[in-house]
Each structure stands twice: as structure tokens, then as C-alpha cells.
Amino acid sequence: MKNVLILTDFSPCSRNAAQYAINFLKNQTCCFYVMHVHKSGTFTMDDLMSTATANVYESILKAEKQRLHTFKEELEKLSDNDKHEFHGILDYNSFIEATDSIIESKEIQLLVAGYNGASNAAEIIFGSHTLSIIRRINCTTLVIPEDVKFLPPKTMLLPLDTKDDIQSEAFTTILETAKHHNIEVHILRVYEKGMDGDRYDESYLMKHFKEVNYTYHVIENVPLHYVKTVYMQMHTIDMIGLIVQKESVFERLFKHSSTTEISKSLKRPLLVTHP
């Protein structure tokens, strides 16, 4: 059974991500944990010394528990799948700490989050949380942009920079996911400053991933984000795979660290793994 954590703030964006994940995993036996993290910083400790404020706080928690229960029932109805089971989790920790804790305690194999980028002058909280997850949470993550509706993905772009190791578990996870869902993978090894030494990607791929439908290309002296943009203009790509290094190739791939710029570039589901 695959343990999947779906994060929700009850927004249309997070609901869409949950629906995408359920459809994407319809042929797999899954236990879905649907988690909402309450923003406990709304009240100070002094506030909670007041009986009146404490009662308000309890009322808010009760309402959120009901919303979570209702959302879980909606997903169960949407799934209508004997292979899927659902559990609701309401947490009061910080967003990242709560997510990390559940991943460890429930042995989560896939994390699902929506992404809505930015709105006007202010970041939408869930969008910025999703970026934090990509950077800081060491769990395979499926990120669904808010406007993406589910269609079975047929192609995936997997850009690799010089530090991405195809013999890593992170790379294998992406390729095995593609194999399971019968997705063709377009692998691009990008040397932004020219090839520095011999690489044996092709022989390793031929030996270990015979059952994966893939193409492989080497590109030199071109920035990674430019390669991604041009390649997607020339080919039909349904999903992007990405190995996120600590140096954050994510920011380079999607034009620096600006949430607004990333949101403009992220138009496909993103499957993220970490080395």
C-alpha cells in the first residue's frame, strides 16, 4: 500500500491537487492522509488565558475539524475506489514541522500539494508553503498548479544538471513512476558551462531502465531554465520531473527565487525528488 499525504487549506487550488492525485493513483492501492494545519499563531498565550478567547479558539478548531471531515468525505465519494482509503488529520504545529512529523510517523511515500503562485502584491500562503516544501521536505512530492486539470500524462520532461546523479534513488524514483504510469520521459543532461569529463548516462540507462520509454539528449553551453522553456515549446510535455539539490536547481530552472516568476513558469504538474 502506498501512503500519500495530501495537504489542504480547503482552497480550490488544494482541492484540485487532491482530485488530481486521486485520479493519478487510481490503479494503486493507497492510504490517503488529508491534512490541514491550523494557523495557531492567530492567538497569543495571553489571549488564551481569557475564557472568552479560549472559547472562540475552540469554536474555530471545531469548525475546521468539520470542514476537514466534510472534505475527506468529498474525496471518498470522488474516488469511489476500493483501492483507496482516507483519513483526516488536523495539526496545530508550524506548517513545515507538521508536514515533516506526519511524513515520518505515517511513513509517507508521496506528498501532494497545490500551487497557486502569487495574487496581486501579496503571496497566497499556500503557494509559498508549497515552495518551502519543495526546498525543505525530503519526500517525493507531486505539485499541481491551480489551473491544471487531470488528464493521464503521456510525456515527462526530466532536466538534469551536472550534479544530478542518474544512479541515485531520486532519479530511480522518477523513472519508476514514469514506468508505472506508462509515461515517456524526455531526459535532458544540461552542461551550462560545457561538458567537464566523461559521463556514461546512456550505457547506464540502457542497462538499468530497459522497460522505461525514454529519450536522452545532451545539451551544452545553454542555461538550464532556457533549455526547459525552449524544449517545452517544441515538444508536448504533460509533466516535469525534477531532482532538487540543496543549491536549489528549482530556482534556476524556474528563473531565480521569485514566487511570481516561478508561478508564471510552473504550468505543468511537477514531480520532485531529493538526492
ZIZI-V868471 format. One record per residue. N is the residue number from 0. RES is the residue in three letters. SS is DSSP state (a for helix, b for strand, c for the rest). PSI is psi in whole degrees, -180 to 180 (999 if undefined). Layout:
# ZIZI-V868471
n=N res=RES ss=SS psi=PSI
n=N res=RES ss=SS psi=PSI
This chain:
# ZIZI-V868471
n=0 res=MET ss=c psi=138
n=1 res=LYS ss=b psi=125
n=2 res=ASN ss=b psi=122
n=3 res=VAL ss=b psi=132
n=4 res=LEU ss=b psi=120
n=5 res=ILE ss=b psi=122
n=6 res=LEU ss=b psi=137
n=7 res=THR ss=c psi=144
n=8 res=ASP ss=c psi=15
n=9 res=PHE ss=c psi=9
n=10 res=SER ss=c psi=160
n=11 res=PRO ss=a psi=-35
n=12 res=CYS ss=a psi=-49
n=13 res=SER ss=a psi=-32
n=14 res=ARG ss=a psi=-42
n=15 res=ASN ss=a psi=-40
n=16 res=ALA ss=a psi=-42
n=17 res=ALA ss=a psi=-44
n=18 res=GLN ss=a psi=-40
n=19 res=TYR ss=a psi=-47
n=20 res=ALA ss=a psi=-43
n=21 res=ILE ss=a psi=-43
n=22 res=ASN ss=a psi=-40
n=23 res=PHE ss=a psi=-34
n=24 res=LEU ss=c psi=22
n=25 res=LYS ss=c psi=-26
n=26 res=ASN ss=c psi=5
n=27 res=GLN ss=c psi=146
n=28 res=THR ss=c psi=117
n=29 res=CYS ss=b psi=145
n=30 res=CYS ss=b psi=111
n=31 res=PHE ss=b psi=124
n=32 res=TYR ss=b psi=117
n=33 res=VAL ss=b psi=113
n=34 res=MET ss=b psi=133
n=35 res=HIS ss=b psi=131
n=36 res=VAL ss=b psi=116
n=37 res=HIS ss=c psi=135
n=38 res=LYS ss=c psi=86
n=39 res=SER ss=a psi=-16
n=40 res=GLY ss=a psi=-3
n=41 res=THR ss=a psi=-33
n=42 res=PHE ss=c psi=142
n=43 res=THR ss=c psi=169
n=44 res=MET ss=a psi=-38
n=45 res=ASP ss=a psi=-39
n=46 res=ASP ss=a psi=-42
n=47 res=LEU ss=a psi=-9
n=48 res=MET ss=c psi=-19
n=49 res=SER ss=c psi=128
n=50 res=THR ss=a psi=-40
n=51 res=ALA ss=a psi=-46
n=52 res=THR ss=a psi=-40
n=53 res=ALA ss=a psi=-40
n=54 res=ASN ss=a psi=-40
n=55 res=VAL ss=a psi=-44
n=56 res=TYR ss=a psi=-45
n=57 res=GLU ss=a psi=-37
n=58 res=SER ss=a psi=-40
n=59 res=ILE ss=a psi=-45
n=60 res=LEU ss=a psi=-41
n=61 res=LYS ss=a psi=-42
n=62 res=ALA ss=a psi=-40
n=63 res=GLU ss=a psi=-38
n=64 res=LYS ss=a psi=-41
n=65 res=GLN ss=a psi=-41
n=66 res=ARG ss=a psi=-41
n=67 res=LEU ss=a psi=-44
n=68 res=HIS ss=a psi=-43
n=69 res=THR ss=a psi=-42
n=70 res=PHE ss=a psi=-42
n=71 res=LYS ss=a psi=-43
n=72 res=GLU ss=a psi=-36
n=73 res=GLU ss=a psi=-41
n=74 res=LEU ss=a psi=-38
n=75 res=GLU ss=a psi=-43
n=76 res=LYS ss=a psi=-41
n=77 res=LEU ss=a psi=-44
n=78 res=SER ss=a psi=-52
n=79 res=ASP ss=c psi=50
n=80 res=ASN ss=c psi=122
n=81 res=ASP ss=c psi=-18
n=82 res=LYS ss=c psi=-9
n=83 res=HIS ss=b psi=137
n=84 res=GLU ss=b psi=154
n=85 res=PHE ss=b psi=141
n=86 res=HIS ss=b psi=140
n=87 res=GLY ss=b psi=143
n=88 res=ILE ss=b psi=124
n=89 res=LEU ss=b psi=121
n=90 res=ASP ss=b psi=158
n=91 res=TYR ss=c psi=6
n=92 res=ASN ss=c psi=-179
n=93 res=SER ss=c psi=156
n=94 res=PHE ss=a psi=-50
n=95 res=ILE ss=a psi=-44
n=96 res=GLU ss=a psi=-41
n=97 res=ALA ss=a psi=-45
n=98 res=THR ss=a psi=-46
n=99 res=ASP ss=a psi=-42
n=100 res=SER ss=a psi=-45
n=101 res=ILE ss=a psi=-38
n=102 res=ILE ss=a psi=-41
n=103 res=GLU ss=a psi=-48
n=104 res=SER ss=a psi=-32
n=105 res=LYS ss=c psi=4
n=106 res=GLU ss=c psi=54
n=107 res=ILE ss=c psi=133
n=108 res=GLN ss=c psi=-22
n=109 res=LEU ss=b psi=132
n=110 res=LEU ss=b psi=135
n=111 res=VAL ss=b psi=129
n=112 res=ALA ss=b psi=147
n=113 res=GLY ss=b psi=165
n=114 res=TYR ss=b psi=122
n=115 res=ASN ss=c psi=11
n=116 res=GLY ss=c psi=-125
n=117 res=ALA ss=b psi=155
n=118 res=SER ss=b psi=119
n=119 res=ASN ss=c psi=-129
n=120 res=ALA ss=c psi=-16
n=121 res=ALA ss=b psi=141
n=122 res=GLU ss=b psi=140
n=123 res=ILE ss=c psi=133
n=124 res=ILE ss=a psi=-45
n=125 res=PHE ss=a psi=-34
n=126 res=GLY ss=a psi=-44
n=127 res=SER ss=a psi=-34
n=128 res=HIS ss=a psi=-41
n=129 res=THR ss=a psi=-40
n=130 res=LEU ss=a psi=-39
n=131 res=SER ss=a psi=-39
n=132 res=ILE ss=a psi=-46
n=133 res=ILE ss=a psi=-40
n=134 res=ARG ss=a psi=-34
n=135 res=ARG ss=a psi=-18
n=136 res=ILE ss=c psi=123
n=137 res=ASN ss=c psi=75
n=138 res=CYS ss=c psi=140
n=139 res=THR ss=c psi=128
n=140 res=THR ss=b psi=134
n=141 res=LEU ss=b psi=115
n=142 res=VAL ss=b psi=126
n=143 res=ILE ss=b psi=113
n=144 res=PRO ss=b psi=150
n=145 res=GLU ss=c psi=-29
n=146 res=ASP ss=c psi=2
n=147 res=VAL ss=c psi=118
n=148 res=LYS ss=c psi=154
n=149 res=PHE ss=c psi=127
n=150 res=LEU ss=c psi=139
n=151 res=PRO ss=c psi=117
n=152 res=PRO ss=c psi=136
n=153 res=LYS ss=c psi=-23
n=154 res=THR ss=b psi=147
n=155 res=MET ss=b psi=136
n=156 res=LEU ss=b psi=128
n=157 res=LEU ss=b psi=92
n=158 res=PRO ss=b psi=137
n=159 res=LEU ss=b psi=135
n=160 res=ASP ss=c psi=-172
n=161 res=THR ss=c psi=-22
n=162 res=LYS ss=c psi=-11
n=163 res=ASP ss=c psi=122
n=164 res=ASP ss=c psi=119
n=165 res=ILE ss=c psi=-9
n=166 res=GLN ss=c psi=9
n=167 res=SER ss=c psi=161
n=168 res=GLU ss=a psi=-34
n=169 res=ALA ss=a psi=-44
n=170 res=PHE ss=a psi=-44
n=171 res=THR ss=a psi=-40
n=172 res=THR ss=a psi=-44
n=173 res=ILE ss=a psi=-46
n=174 res=LEU ss=a psi=-38
n=175 res=GLU ss=a psi=-36
n=176 res=THR ss=a psi=-44
n=177 res=ALA ss=a psi=-42
n=178 res=LYS ss=a psi=-46
n=179 res=HIS ss=a psi=-36
n=180 res=HIS ss=c psi=10
n=181 res=ASN ss=c psi=49
n=182 res=ILE ss=c psi=132
n=183 res=GLU ss=b psi=129
n=184 res=VAL ss=b psi=125
n=185 res=HIS ss=b psi=103
n=186 res=ILE ss=b psi=124
n=187 res=LEU ss=b psi=113
n=188 res=ARG ss=b psi=114
n=189 res=VAL ss=b psi=121
n=190 res=TYR ss=b psi=97
n=191 res=GLU ss=c psi=-29
n=192 res=LYS ss=c psi=24
n=193 res=GLY ss=c psi=154
n=194 res=MET ss=c psi=128
n=195 res=ASP ss=c psi=82
n=196 res=GLY ss=c psi=173
n=197 res=ASP ss=c psi=139
n=198 res=ARG ss=c psi=142
n=199 res=TYR ss=c psi=41
n=200 res=ASP ss=a psi=-49
n=201 res=GLU ss=a psi=-42
n=202 res=SER ss=a psi=-36
n=203 res=TYR ss=a psi=-43
n=204 res=LEU ss=a psi=-45
n=205 res=MET ss=a psi=-33
n=206 res=LYS ss=a psi=-40
n=207 res=HIS ss=a psi=-14
n=208 res=PHE ss=c psi=46
n=209 res=LYS ss=c psi=-30
n=210 res=GLU ss=c psi=2
n=211 res=VAL ss=c psi=134
n=212 res=ASN ss=c psi=109
n=213 res=TYR ss=b psi=159
n=214 res=THR ss=b psi=153
n=215 res=TYR ss=b psi=132
n=216 res=HIS ss=b psi=145
n=217 res=VAL ss=b psi=130
n=218 res=ILE ss=b psi=131
n=219 res=GLU ss=b psi=150
n=220 res=ASN ss=c psi=34
n=221 res=VAL ss=c psi=135
n=222 res=PRO ss=c psi=145
n=223 res=LEU ss=a psi=-46
n=224 res=HIS ss=a psi=-30
n=225 res=TYR ss=a psi=-41
n=226 res=VAL ss=a psi=-46
n=227 res=LYS ss=a psi=-46
n=228 res=THR ss=a psi=-49
n=229 res=VAL ss=a psi=-43
n=230 res=TYR ss=a psi=-40
n=231 res=MET ss=a psi=-23
n=232 res=GLN ss=a psi=-26
n=233 res=MET ss=a psi=-15
n=234 res=HIS ss=c psi=154
n=235 res=THR ss=c psi=113
n=236 res=ILE ss=c psi=127
n=237 res=ASP ss=c psi=-20
n=238 res=MET ss=b psi=154
n=239 res=ILE ss=b psi=131
n=240 res=GLY ss=b psi=145
n=241 res=LEU ss=b psi=128
n=242 res=ILE ss=b psi=116
n=243 res=VAL ss=b psi=113
n=244 res=GLN ss=c psi=163
n=245 res=LYS ss=c psi=-31
n=246 res=GLU ss=c psi=-5
n=247 res=SER ss=c psi=68
n=248 res=VAL ss=a psi=-21
n=249 res=PHE ss=a psi=-47
n=250 res=GLU ss=a psi=-40
n=251 res=ARG ss=a psi=-38
n=252 res=LEU ss=a psi=-36
n=253 res=PHE ss=c psi=36
n=254 res=LYS ss=c psi=77
n=255 res=HIS ss=c psi=-161
n=256 res=SER ss=c psi=6
n=257 res=SER ss=c psi=124
n=258 res=THR ss=a psi=-40
n=259 res=THR ss=a psi=-46
n=260 res=GLU ss=a psi=-41
n=261 res=ILE ss=a psi=-43
n=262 res=SER ss=a psi=-30
n=263 res=LYS ss=a psi=-30
n=264 res=SER ss=a psi=-28
n=265 res=LEU ss=c psi=95
n=266 res=LYS ss=c psi=3
n=267 res=ARG ss=c psi=155
n=268 res=PRO ss=b psi=143
n=269 res=LEU ss=b psi=121
n=270 res=LEU ss=b psi=111
n=271 res=VAL ss=b psi=133
n=272 res=THR ss=b psi=165
n=273 res=HIS ss=b psi=139
n=274 res=PRO ss=c psi=999
